[in-house]
Amino acid sequence: MKTIRNLLLASFALLAAAAAFAAKPIPGPKGGKIVTSEAPHVEFFVEKDRTVTVSFYDKDLKSVAPAGQVVSAVAEAKTGKVNLAFTAKDGALVSSAPLPEGDGYRIVVQVRDSAQAKPKNYRLEFHDEVCGECKRAEYACVCEEHDEKAGEHKH
């Protein structure tokens, strides 16, 4: 009886893990990439002038103002690493400098819940071209065929 119960528990654990990995990305309300899997959600959005806006949302994707969070980012461009600092503006955090030219590079976003909190790092592959299917920038694509590791579509 214990063996059956343990097999059932193991099966449920595997199913839960598979569902978590298969979860479709959450589309950012501004068109950016939601980098967190749980609330408060953090959206990374590249503006037309290549500055970055980081917005925060509750579990229902309702906008919430930053509440002491500290955000920084490092763009690992082909021309070298560029550090981005963020300041509060219009209910979000905005980078003081634009992303480097080009695309096809990694960006590491670091979010701290407060200045003293342990940092949480999120990595994304920056591709500026638009996905033909979901019409979002590739870095923020939410299509099921999107390969998160490669940052490209499989089709």
N, CA, C and O atoms as a DFTB+ gen file, in Angstrom:
620 C
 N C O
     1  1       0.815      -1.198       0.000
     2  2       0.000       0.000       0.000
     3  2       0.863       1.269       0.000
     4  3       0.557       2.244      -0.685
     5  1       1.957       1.230       0.792
     6  2       2.859       2.385       0.829
     7  2       3.510       2.595      -0.529
     8  3       3.718       3.735      -0.945
     9  1       3.835       1.511      -1.225
    10  2       4.477       1.615      -2.524
    11  2       3.560       2.316      -3.520
    12  3       4.001       3.176      -4.282
    13  1       2.283       1.944      -3.508
    14  2       1.327       2.580      -4.424
    15  2       1.190       4.054      -4.082
    16  3       1.192       4.901      -4.975
    17  1       1.071       4.365      -2.801
    18  2       0.943       5.768      -2.391
    19  2       2.194       6.556      -2.811
    20  3       2.075       7.668      -3.327
    21  1       3.359       6.006      -2.600
    22  2       4.598       6.691      -2.987
    23  2       4.680       6.880      -4.498
    24  3       5.131       7.925      -4.967
    25  1       4.244       5.871      -5.270
    26  2       4.228       6.009      -6.728
    27  2       3.262       7.103      -7.161
    28  3       3.572       7.886      -8.059
    29  1       2.094       7.161      -6.528
    30  2       1.130       8.212      -6.852
    31  2       1.684       9.595      -6.510
    32  3       1.553      10.531      -7.299
    33  1       2.296       9.721      -5.349
    34  2       2.876      11.006      -4.962
    35  2       3.981      11.421      -5.930
    36  3       4.059      12.587      -6.319
    37  1       4.820      10.489      -6.314
    38  2       5.890      10.782      -7.270
    39  2       5.312      11.182      -8.619
    40  3       5.825      12.095      -9.267
    41  1       4.245      10.505      -9.050
    42  2       3.607      10.826     -10.328
    43  2       3.025      12.229     -10.309
    44  3       3.188      12.982     -11.269
    45  1       2.344      12.589      -9.218
    46  2       1.776      13.935      -9.110
    47  2       2.876      14.994      -9.095
    48  3       2.721      16.058      -9.694
    49  1       3.974      14.710      -8.421
    50  2       5.086      15.655      -8.378
    51  2       5.665      15.863      -9.774
    52  3       5.976      16.991     -10.156
    53  1       5.809      14.786     -10.533
    54  2       6.330      14.901     -11.903
    55  2       5.370      15.666     -12.798
    56  3       5.801      16.477     -13.618
    57  1       4.072      15.417     -12.649
    58  2       3.080      16.146     -13.442
    59  2       3.099      17.634     -13.112
    60  3       3.023      18.474     -14.008
    61  1       3.200      17.955     -11.835
    62  2       3.247      19.360     -11.436
    63  2       4.489      20.035     -12.003
    64  3       4.418      21.168     -12.478
    65  1       5.622      19.350     -11.955
    66  2       6.860      19.911     -12.508
    67  2       6.743      20.095     -14.015
    68  3       7.180      21.117     -14.544
    69  1       6.164      19.128     -14.712
    70  2       5.991      19.234     -16.162
    71  2       5.074      20.398     -16.513
    72  3       5.331      21.126     -17.471
    73  1       4.002      20.575     -15.740
    74  2       3.082      21.686     -15.998
    75  2       3.778      23.021     -15.792
    76  3       3.544      23.966     -16.547
    77  1       4.627      23.108     -14.784
    78  2       5.348      24.359     -14.529
    79  2       6.294      24.683     -15.679
    80  3       6.396      25.837     -16.093
    81  1       6.988      23.665     -16.199
    82  2       7.907      23.905     -17.311
    83  2       7.168      24.202     -18.605
    84  3       7.686      24.922     -19.459
    85  1       5.964      23.658     -18.765
    86  2       5.207      23.850     -19.991
    87  2       4.346      25.101     -19.949
    88  3       3.684      25.421     -20.936
    89  1       4.338      25.816     -18.829
    90  2       3.498      27.002     -18.696
    91  2       3.856      28.026     -19.772
    92  3       5.026      28.305     -20.033
    93  1       2.828      28.564     -20.374
    94  2       3.013      29.566     -21.411
    95  2       3.478      30.873     -20.772
    96  3       2.994      31.237     -19.700
    97  1       4.406      31.583     -21.409
    98  2       4.860      32.857     -20.847
    99  2       3.700      33.837     -20.697
   100  3       2.763      33.833     -21.495
   101  1       3.774      34.660     -19.683
   102  2       2.750      35.678     -19.439
   103  2       3.060      36.881     -20.320
   104  3       4.171      37.408     -20.262
   105  1       2.103      37.330     -21.137
   106  2       2.368      38.524     -21.951
   107  2       2.375      39.780     -21.087
   108  3       1.460      40.002     -20.294
   109  1       3.399      40.590     -21.245
   110  2       3.478      41.841     -20.500
   111  2       2.459      42.841     -21.020
   112  3       2.299      42.975     -22.233
   113  1       1.763      43.551     -20.130
   114  2       0.746      44.525     -20.557
   115  2       1.266      45.607     -21.495
   116  3       0.515      46.091     -22.342
   117  1       2.529      45.998     -21.367
   118  2       3.097      47.027     -22.240
   119  2       3.693      46.443     -23.509
   120  3       4.092      47.186     -24.406
   121  1       3.760      45.105     -23.596
   122  2       4.366      44.458     -24.756
   123  2       5.756      43.938     -24.473
   124  3       6.436      43.452     -25.377
   125  1       6.189      44.036     -23.218
   126  2       7.510      43.557     -22.842
   127  2       7.466      42.136     -22.322
   128  3       6.468      41.432     -22.478
   129  1       8.555      41.725     -21.704
   130  2       8.680      40.366     -21.182
   131  2       8.473      40.378     -19.676
   132  3       9.133      41.127     -18.955
   133  1       7.547      39.540     -19.204
   134  2       7.393      39.317     -17.769
   135  2       8.493      38.335     -17.383
   136  3       8.516      37.206     -17.872
   137  1       9.407      38.761     -16.508
   138  2      10.551      37.922     -16.171
   139  2      10.305      37.060     -14.936
   140  3      11.061      36.122     -14.681
   141  1       9.269      37.359     -14.173
   142  2       8.969      36.606     -12.959
   143  2       7.846      35.612     -13.217
   144  3       7.015      35.819     -14.101
   145  1       7.824      34.537     -12.445
   146  2       6.747      33.556     -12.587
   147  2       5.646      33.771     -11.549
   148  3       4.549      33.229     -11.686
   149  1       5.934      34.555     -10.519
   150  2       4.953      34.825      -9.477
   151  2       4.890      36.319      -9.199
   152  3       5.835      37.056      -9.483
   153  1       3.758      36.762      -8.638
   154  2       3.596      38.175      -8.289
   155  2       4.485      38.520      -7.095
   156  3       4.713      37.657      -6.247
   157  1       4.982      39.723      -6.998
   158  2       4.745      40.792      -7.960
   159  2       5.511      40.520      -9.265
   160  3       6.694      40.179      -9.263
   161  1       4.791      40.686     -10.362
   162  2       5.391      40.439     -11.673
   163  2       6.221      41.650     -12.095
   164  3       5.883      42.794     -11.791
   165  1       7.303      41.372     -12.792
   166  2       8.227      42.400     -13.270
   167  2       8.256      42.310     -14.790
   168  3       8.587      41.269     -15.357
   169  1       7.902      43.431     -15.451
   170  2       7.929      43.476     -16.914
   171  2       9.128      44.300     -17.381
   172  3       9.355      45.421     -16.923
   173  1       9.888      43.713     -18.305
   174  2      11.048      44.355     -18.928
   175  2      10.607      44.786     -20.319
   176  3      10.275      43.941     -21.151
   177  1      10.600      46.097     -20.584
   178  2      10.117      46.616     -21.860
   179  2      11.127      47.591     -22.453
   180  3      11.567      48.525     -21.783
   181  1      11.490      47.369     -23.711
   182  2      12.432      48.242     -24.413
   183  2      11.628      49.266     -25.215
   184  3      10.825      48.914     -26.079
   185  1      11.866      50.538     -24.906
   186  2      11.175      51.642     -25.579
   187  2      11.783      51.877     -26.965
   188  3      12.829      51.318     -27.293
   189  1      11.120      52.707     -27.771
   190  2      11.612      53.003     -29.125
   191  2      13.000      53.637     -29.113
   192  3      13.780      53.428     -30.042
   193  1      13.319      54.414     -28.065
   194  2      14.638      55.042     -27.979
   195  2      15.663      54.115     -27.328
   196  3      16.778      54.538     -27.022
   197  1      15.280      52.824     -27.113
   198  2      16.110      51.765     -26.559
   199  2      16.384      51.907     -25.066
   200  3      17.177      51.149     -24.508
   201  1      15.725      52.887     -24.402
   202  2      15.776      52.877     -22.947
   203  2      14.860      51.751     -22.480
   204  3      14.027      51.262     -23.244
   205  1      15.015      51.348     -21.238
   206  2      14.254      50.227     -20.705
   207  2      13.333      50.716     -19.600
   208  3      13.743      51.491     -18.736
   209  1      12.081      50.259     -19.633
   210  2      11.129      50.535     -18.569
   211  2      10.825      49.228     -17.855
   212  3      10.478      48.232     -18.489
   213  1      10.956      49.234     -16.532
   214  2      10.629      48.076     -15.717
   215  2       9.383      48.441     -14.921
   216  3       9.389      49.381     -14.127
   217  1       8.307      47.675     -15.147
   218  2       7.034      47.914     -14.476
   219  2       6.700      46.746     -13.568
   220  3       7.160      45.624     -13.785
   221  1       5.899      47.016     -12.552
   222  2       5.517      46.000     -11.574
   223  2       4.007      45.813     -11.606
   224  3       3.251      46.767     -11.786
   225  1       3.575      44.544     -11.425
   226  2       2.158      44.198     -11.488
   227  2       1.814      43.215     -10.375
   228  3       2.655      42.437      -9.926
   229  1       0.551      43.272      -9.940
   230  2       0.085      42.293      -8.959
   231  2      -0.289      41.003      -9.675
   232  3      -0.062      40.879     -10.878
   233  1      -0.858      40.041      -8.957
   234  2      -1.176      38.723      -9.542
   235  2      -2.197      38.818     -10.668
   236  3      -2.255      37.925     -11.514
   237  1      -3.011      39.889     -10.702
   238  2      -4.004      40.084     -11.758
   239  2      -3.494      40.986     -12.877
   240  3      -4.265      41.435     -13.725
   241  1      -2.185      41.246     -12.871
   242  2      -1.519      42.121     -13.844
   243  2      -2.055      43.543     -13.822
   244  3      -2.126      44.212     -14.853
   245  1      -2.429      43.991     -12.635
   246  2      -2.794      45.394     -12.417
   247  2      -1.515      46.110     -12.006
   248  3      -0.770      45.624     -11.155
   249  1      -1.267      47.247     -12.605
   250  2      -0.049      48.000     -12.359
   251  2       0.047      48.431     -10.897
   252  3      -0.931      48.890     -10.308
   253  1       1.237      48.277     -10.323
   254  2       1.518      48.772      -8.980
   255  2       2.807      49.588      -9.045
   256  3       3.731      49.256      -9.787
   257  1       2.850      50.648      -8.263
   258  2       4.033      51.504      -8.251
   259  2       5.183      50.781      -7.553
   260  3       4.953      49.972      -6.654
   261  1       6.404      51.066      -7.958
   262  2       7.546      50.470      -7.252
   263  2       7.483      50.858      -5.777
   264  3       7.170      51.998      -5.434
   265  1       7.783      49.898      -4.917
   266  2       7.721      50.129      -3.475
   267  2       9.079      49.821      -2.855
   268  3       9.193      48.941      -2.002
   269  1      10.100      50.546      -3.284
   270  2      11.427      50.346      -2.723
   271  2      12.277      49.340      -3.475
   272  3      13.422      49.099      -3.090
   273  1      11.743      48.738      -4.549
   274  2      12.546      47.792      -5.323
   275  2      13.730      48.511      -5.960
   276  3      13.648      49.685      -6.320
   277  1      14.818      47.783      -6.087
   278  2      16.020      48.301      -6.737
   279  2      16.297      47.399      -7.933
   280  3      16.399      46.180      -7.789
   281  1      16.419      48.003      -9.115
   282  2      16.641      47.240     -10.344
   283  2      17.920      47.730     -11.010
   284  3      18.205      48.927     -11.046
   285  1      18.680      46.782     -11.532
   286  2      19.832      47.102     -12.375
   287  2      19.863      46.058     -13.483
   288  3      19.223      45.012     -13.374
   289  1      20.598      46.337     -14.535
   290  2      20.691      45.386     -15.642
   291  2      22.071      45.497     -16.270
   292  3      22.704      46.552     -16.245
   293  1      22.518      44.382     -16.835
   294  2      23.775      44.354     -17.577
   295  2      23.467      43.787     -18.952
   296  3      23.005      42.653     -19.078
   297  1      23.727      44.584     -19.984
   298  2      23.568      44.141     -21.365
   299  2      24.921      43.625     -21.826
   300  3      25.902      44.368     -21.858
   301  1      24.964      42.347     -22.183
   302  2      26.219      41.719     -22.602
   303  2      26.315      41.740     -24.124
   304  3      26.271      40.699     -24.779
   305  1      26.446      42.945     -24.672
   306  2      26.479      43.147     -26.124
   307  2      27.821      42.717     -26.707
   308  3      28.805      42.550     -25.986
   309  1      27.838      42.543     -28.016
   310  2      29.069      42.159     -28.715
   311  2      30.159      43.211     -28.549
   312  3      31.348      42.895     -28.597
   313  1      29.747      44.471     -28.353
   314  2      30.707      45.567     -28.202
   315  2      31.204      45.709     -26.769
   316  3      32.051      46.558     -26.489
   317  1      30.684      44.884     -25.856
   318  2      31.089      44.935     -24.451
   319  2      29.886      45.050     -23.529
   320  3      28.767      45.312     -23.969
   321  1      30.137      44.851     -22.254
   322  2      29.063      44.929     -21.260
   323  2      28.711      46.378     -20.959
   324  3      29.578      47.246     -20.855
   325  1      27.400      46.610     -20.822
   326  2      26.903      47.939     -20.481
   327  2      26.003      47.791     -19.263
   328  3      25.051      47.011     -19.281
   329  1      26.301      48.539     -18.203
   330  2      25.483      48.534     -16.993
   331  2      24.392      49.579     -17.113
   332  3      24.647      50.712     -17.522
   333  1      23.170      49.195     -16.753
   334  2      22.046      50.114     -16.773
   335  2      21.560      50.342     -15.349
   336  3      21.326      49.391     -14.603
   337  1      21.413      51.604     -14.981
   338  2      20.835      51.978     -13.694
   339  2      19.407      52.472     -13.955
   340  3      19.102      52.947     -15.049
   341  1      18.545      52.360     -12.958
   342  2      17.145      52.727     -13.114
   343  2      16.718      53.721     -12.046
   344  3      17.164      53.662     -10.901
   345  1      15.831      54.647     -12.454
   346  2      15.248      55.606     -11.522
   347  2      13.737      55.605     -11.688
   348  3      13.223      55.257     -12.752
   349  1      13.030      55.993     -10.639
   350  2      11.565      56.018     -10.662
   351  2      11.063      57.133     -11.575
   352  3      11.566      58.256     -11.559
   353  1      10.039      56.779     -12.382
   354  2       9.412      57.760     -13.273
   355  2       8.035      57.234     -13.678
   356  3       7.929      56.126     -14.204
   357  1       6.999      58.002     -13.443
   358  2       5.633      57.680     -13.862
   359  2       5.182      56.282     -13.428
   360  3       4.600      55.551     -14.229
   361  1       5.440      55.904     -12.181
   362  2       4.967      54.631     -11.657
   363  2       5.746      53.414     -12.109
   364  3       5.267      52.288     -11.974
   365  1       6.953      53.624     -12.652
   366  2       7.800      52.518     -13.105
   367  2       9.251      52.909     -12.841
   368  3       9.527      53.982     -12.304
   369  1      10.164      52.035     -13.221
   370  2      11.588      52.350     -13.158
   371  2      12.112      52.421     -14.582
   372  3      11.840      51.533     -15.390
   373  1      12.864      53.475     -14.896
   374  2      13.333      53.718     -16.259
   375  2      14.846      53.814     -16.262
   376  3      15.443      54.432     -15.381
   377  1      15.468      53.189     -17.274
   378  2      16.932      53.221     -17.365
   379  2      17.401      54.623     -17.714
   380  3      16.742      55.348     -18.459
   381  1      18.546      54.991     -17.165
   382  2      19.104      56.314     -17.424
   383  2      19.865      56.356     -18.752
   384  3      20.201      57.433     -19.244
   385  1      20.133      55.184     -19.330
   386  2      20.846      55.105     -20.610
   387  2      20.157      54.053     -21.490
   388  3      19.479      53.166     -20.972
   389  1      20.326      54.145     -22.804
   390  2      19.722      53.149     -23.695
   391  2      20.544      51.865     -23.762
   392  3      21.705      51.832     -23.355
   393  1      19.925      50.819     -24.278
   394  2      20.637      49.575     -24.560
   395  2      21.642      49.824     -25.681
   396  3      21.447      50.734     -26.487
   397  1      22.700      49.042     -25.746
   398  2      23.657      49.169     -26.849
   399  2      22.980      48.853     -28.191
   400  3      21.953      48.176     -28.235
   401  1      23.561      49.343     -29.255
   402  2      23.041      49.061     -30.597
   403  2      23.099      47.564     -30.883
   404  3      23.828      46.820     -30.226
   405  1      22.320      47.138     -31.871
   406  2      22.318      45.738     -32.280
   407  2      21.410      44.900     -31.402
   408  3      20.710      45.402     -30.523
   409  1      21.446      43.603     -31.674
   410  2      20.685      42.675     -30.837
   411  2      21.383      41.322     -30.872
   412  3      22.501      41.201     -31.373
   413  1      20.713      40.307     -30.334
   414  2      21.331      38.996     -30.272
   415  2      22.284      38.870     -29.099
   416  3      23.265      38.129     -29.166
   417  1      21.997      39.596     -28.016
   418  2      22.841      39.497     -26.839
   419  2      21.997      39.275     -25.585
   420  3      20.789      39.508     -25.579
   421  1      22.658      38.824     -24.536
   422  2      21.987      38.525     -23.271
   423  2      21.893      39.783     -22.416
   424  3      22.789      40.628     -22.411
   425  1      20.776      39.879     -21.692
   426  2      20.604      40.927     -20.699
   427  2      20.288      40.239     -19.378
   428  3      19.400      39.390     -19.306
   429  1      21.018      40.610     -18.342
   430  2      20.770      40.086     -17.004
   431  2      20.127      41.212     -16.199
   432  3      20.727      42.267     -15.996
   433  1      18.897      40.968     -15.746
   434  2      18.156      41.944     -14.955
   435  2      18.218      41.496     -13.503
   436  3      17.909      40.349     -13.182
   437  1      18.617      42.404     -12.636
   438  2      18.694      42.088     -11.216
   439  2      17.656      42.924     -10.477
   440  3      17.621      44.149     -10.597
   441  1      16.803      42.229      -9.701
   442  2      15.744      42.895      -8.954
   443  2      15.928      42.585      -7.475
   444  3      16.078      41.430      -7.078
   445  1      15.912      43.636      -6.673
   446  2      15.941      43.493      -5.212
   447  2      14.635      44.074      -4.681
   448  3      14.204      45.144      -5.111
   449  1      14.009      43.366      -3.748
   450  2      12.760      43.868      -3.168
   451  2      12.992      45.130      -2.339
   452  3      12.070      45.923      -2.151
   453  1      14.207      45.321      -1.846
   454  2      14.625      46.530      -1.144
   455  2      16.135      46.635      -1.324
   456  3      16.771      45.711      -1.832
   457  1      16.701      47.755      -0.910
   458  2      18.146      47.945      -1.076
   459  2      18.947      46.889      -0.310
   460  3      20.066      46.558      -0.701
   461  1      18.382      46.358       0.779
   462  2      19.092      45.370       1.587
   463  2      18.759      43.929       1.201
   464  3      19.419      43.008       1.681
   465  1      17.767      43.709       0.360
   466  2      17.302      42.357       0.031
   467  2      18.278      41.631      -0.885
   468  3      19.066      42.242      -1.607
   469  1      18.197      40.317      -0.829
   470  2      19.003      39.474      -1.712
   471  2      18.528      39.670      -3.158
   472  3      17.323      39.701      -3.407
   473  1      19.448      39.803      -4.102
   474  2      19.036      40.027      -5.495
   475  2      18.476      38.764      -6.147
   476  3      18.868      37.643      -5.822
   477  1      17.548      38.981      -7.075
   478  2      17.019      37.915      -7.924
   479  2      17.440      38.271      -9.343
   480  3      17.173      39.376      -9.816
   481  1      18.096      37.336     -10.021
   482  2      18.594      37.580     -11.375
   483  2      17.705      36.902     -12.407
   484  3      17.282      35.761     -12.219
   485  1      17.426      37.607     -13.493
   486  2      16.630      37.094     -14.601
   487  2      17.408      37.349     -15.878
   488  3      17.909      38.450     -16.103
   489  1      17.505      36.319     -16.718
   490  2      18.246      36.440     -17.969
   491  2      17.290      36.381     -19.155
   492  3      16.337      35.602     -19.167
   493  1      17.562      37.216     -20.144
   494  2      16.787      37.146     -21.377
   495  2      17.692      37.422     -22.550
   496  3      18.670      38.162     -22.447
   497  1      17.348      36.816     -23.663
   498  2      18.090      37.047     -24.902
   499  2      17.388      38.186     -25.636
   500  3      16.205      38.088     -25.961
   501  1      18.122      39.262     -25.895
   502  2      17.526      40.419     -26.538
   503  2      17.596      40.287     -28.049
   504  3      18.673      40.277     -28.644
   505  1      16.418      40.186     -28.656
   506  2      16.244      40.205     -30.108
   507  2      15.142      41.216     -30.378
   508  3      14.023      41.054     -29.892
   509  1      15.439      42.240     -31.135
   510  2      14.525      43.350     -31.353
   511  2      13.522      43.112     -32.478
   512  3      12.489      43.780     -32.527
   513  1      13.808      42.164     -33.391
   514  2      12.888      41.959     -34.509
   515  2      11.532      41.483     -33.981
   516  3      11.434      40.956     -32.873
   517  1      10.497      41.678     -34.789
   518  2       9.133      41.367     -34.377
   519  2       8.761      39.954     -34.795
   520  3       9.039      39.543     -35.922
   521  1       8.139      39.219     -33.900
   522  2       7.647      37.867     -34.181
   523  2       6.475      37.973     -35.153
   524  3       5.560      38.768     -34.939
   525  1       6.502      37.193     -36.194
   526  2       5.432      37.217     -37.186
   527  2       4.117      36.673     -36.658
   528  3       3.056      37.010     -37.183
   529  1       4.167      35.839     -35.629
   530  2       2.953      35.218     -35.107
   531  2       2.263      36.065     -34.036
   532  3       1.082      36.386     -34.168
   533  1       2.995      36.431     -32.971
   534  2       2.349      37.159     -31.871
   535  2       2.518      38.675     -31.989
   536  3       1.928      39.428     -31.213
   537  1       3.318      39.122     -32.951
   538  2       3.526      40.549     -33.236
   539  2       4.206      41.310     -32.100
   540  3       4.080      42.531     -32.009
   541  1       4.928      40.592     -31.230
   542  2       5.693      41.215     -30.155
   543  2       7.167      41.148     -30.530
   544  3       7.557      40.342     -31.375
   545  1       7.986      41.989     -29.908
   546  2       9.429      41.875     -30.122
   547  2       9.852      40.478     -29.697
   548  3       9.313      39.930     -28.735
   549  1      10.813      39.897     -30.407
   550  2      11.244      38.519     -30.128
   551  2      11.645      38.302     -28.673
   552  3      11.378      37.236     -28.118
   553  1      12.278      39.286     -28.044
   554  2      12.685      39.090     -26.652
   555  2      11.480      38.892     -25.733
   556  3      11.619      38.343     -24.640
   557  1      10.293      39.340     -26.172
   558  2       9.075      39.256     -25.361
   559  2       8.041      38.303     -25.967
   560  3       6.884      38.306     -25.548
   561  1       8.440      37.495     -26.936
   562  2       7.529      36.590     -27.632
   563  2       6.840      35.648     -26.645
   564  3       7.464      35.161     -25.703
   565  1       5.542      35.395     -26.869
   566  2       4.775      34.495     -26.010
   567  2       4.222      33.304     -26.780
   568  3       3.355      32.592     -26.272
   569  1       4.706      33.076     -27.991
   570  2       4.237      31.944     -28.786
   571  2       4.672      30.632     -28.146
   572  3       5.728      30.560     -27.517
   573  1       3.855      29.598     -28.307
   574  2       4.173      28.293     -27.747
   575  2       5.424      27.693     -28.367
   576  3       6.136      26.937     -27.705
   577  1       5.707      28.014     -29.625
   578  2       6.868      27.446     -30.307
   579  2       8.156      28.144     -29.915
   580  3       9.238      27.731     -30.332
   581  1       8.051      29.203     -29.110
   582  2       9.230      29.978     -28.741
   583  2      10.151      29.144     -27.871
   584  3       9.725      28.578     -26.864
   585  1      11.413      29.072     -28.261
   586  2      12.399      28.317     -27.494
   587  2      13.109      29.288     -26.569
   588  3      13.949      30.068     -27.017
   589  1      12.784      29.251     -25.278
   590  2      13.338      30.188     -24.306
   591  2      14.861      30.154     -24.249
   592  3      15.492      31.196     -24.065
   593  1      15.465      28.970     -24.404
   594  2      16.916      28.880     -24.275
   595  2      17.626      29.531     -25.448
   596  3      18.655      30.182     -25.271
   597  1      17.086      29.362     -26.634
   598  2      17.747      29.910     -27.826
   599  2      17.280      31.325     -28.101
   600  3      17.959      32.074     -28.804
   601  1      16.116      31.709     -27.553
   602  2      15.583      33.035     -27.816
   603  2      15.058      33.162     -29.230
   604  3      14.940      34.270     -29.751
   605  1      14.739      32.032     -29.861
   606  2      14.259      32.046     -31.232
   607  2      13.069      31.107     -31.360
   608  3      12.831      30.255     -30.504
   609  1      12.335      31.281     -32.437
   610  2      11.240      30.345     -32.737
   611  2      11.812      29.059     -33.282
   612  3      12.894      29.036     -33.869
   613  1      11.069      27.994     -33.077
   614  2      11.481      26.706     -33.638
   615  2      10.980      26.517     -35.053
   616  3      11.408      25.592     -35.742
   617  1      10.057      27.399     -35.511
   618  2       9.536      27.214     -36.879
   619  2      10.276      28.026     -37.875
   620  3       9.961      27.982     -39.064
